[in-house]
Amino acid sequence: MTSTHRRLVAGGILALGLLLLFFRGVDWMALRAAFRSADPLFLAGVVAATLVTYVARAWRWGYLLAPLARVPFMRLFSVTLVGFMSGLLVPRAGEVVRPYLIARHHGLKTSAAFASIILERLVDLIAVLGLFFLYLYVLPHPAAQTRGPLLGALRLGGALAAAAAGAVLALLFAFHVQAERAMALVDRLLSPLPARLSRPASRGLRSFASGLAVLQASPAHLLAILGQSLVVWLAIAASFYCCNRAFGVDLPFHSTFLLIAFLTVGVAVPTPGNVGGFHEAYLLAMTQAFGVPRDIAAAAGITGHALGNLPVLVLGLVFLGREGLTVGKVAAMTEEPPASPGSSTCVAAIPAVEGSFR
């Protein structure tokens, strides 16, 4: 059994356990009635907001890659969908597939393209934390919001995540700006290793450092990336708002900022397609933070996950063949060494705020 197979089996078992927890105590007749009463116009809004999210993600990725290569938008859109679709089938596959595809056709080193994925994770985290801050300290709390220990835990987790994001961003900036000095140190550390190991590692890290060039872009360029990130996450918030309204949950739009904070924790659980982790986090947010009945919250969570992922799965599979890949090839790629030494560690250190909730 390969490591990918082992991860899938372990993730599947974990997902099953979380789904059992999610469905515990659910009234199946009430759940069925909730699905039947869902407003189709708001459900269509979930799908529309999901598509807007991926258009905005592709648009922003082009700005992150701009110092390295000019990539046509449709190419970015195609690779983005294939990458996120791959991540639904094989956890973290998108982190391998997206840099590989973009580097293959645009004269980039894969490790340099991979750097843009890490930066994308960071700006996503910054946007999520910004919305969470607005919810906690600026915007009026919804009348339906309840008080409990979960909100306090999220507040502490948000502060720690903000500190971690700032530290990683500062480290990456320093590594890019002082690349030669850093690589001289790395080369000394790698010198005891055989040349067949040390040379590829050194080349990969140098390419990775070059992939961080956007950190030295103009203030206007960096502000554009932050603005695009806001568009991405407001579109995600709109999808959840539509999903809740489809089931008669009348909460203000900014209530989704707290829901997103819960889901950021839920999708960090390494299950295929974030099944289970997403559902349980959605349920906890709606029942514990806003007092929504369990059956309604369960129906909204199931629907939000399904409609948020189905367009990505369908379009990703359509574009997969055009990119010259198969599902088997994607699985095999996850067995190969990461794009640059330590790259998988870097990504693992950044909360997976994209996951299956766009």
Secondary structure, DSSP 8 states (H G I E B T S, - for coil): --HHHHHHHHHHHHHHHHHHHHHTT--HHHHHHHHHH--HHHHHHHHHHHHHHHHHHHHHHHHHHTTT----HHHHHHHHHHHHHHHHHSTTTHHHHHHHHHHHHTT--HHHHHHHHHHHHHHHHHHHHHHHHHHHHTS---TT----HHHHHHHHHHHHHHHHHHHHHHHHHHHHHTHHHHHHHHHHHHTTS-HHHHHHHHHHHHHHHHTTGGGGS-HHHHHHHHHHHHHHHHHHHHHHHHHHHHTT----TTHHHHHHHHHHHHTTS--GGGTTHHHHHHHHIIIIIT---HHHHHHHHHHHHHHHHHHHHHHHHHHHHHTT--HHHHHHHTTS--SSTTHHHHHHTS---STT--
